Amino acid sequence: MRHQKVFDIFLSHPVNRVLFHCTAGKDRTDIISMLILALCGIEDQNIITNYKLVSPTPHMTPFY
């Protein structure tokens, strides 16, 4: 349900920008980013490639 809260925040600011970031070094920010990219129609392989470029553990592949 935490992911739902994030999307509720995005939806409540349709005109303004929303900044989200990680404070604990977890993959939650990556998951939200992947979901947003997928909702925008970005192909899965492009999302995975981007994740590998920016991930501190690029040898890992997301399981979505």
Helices and strands as residue ranges (DSSP letters): H 2-11, H 28-39, H 44-54
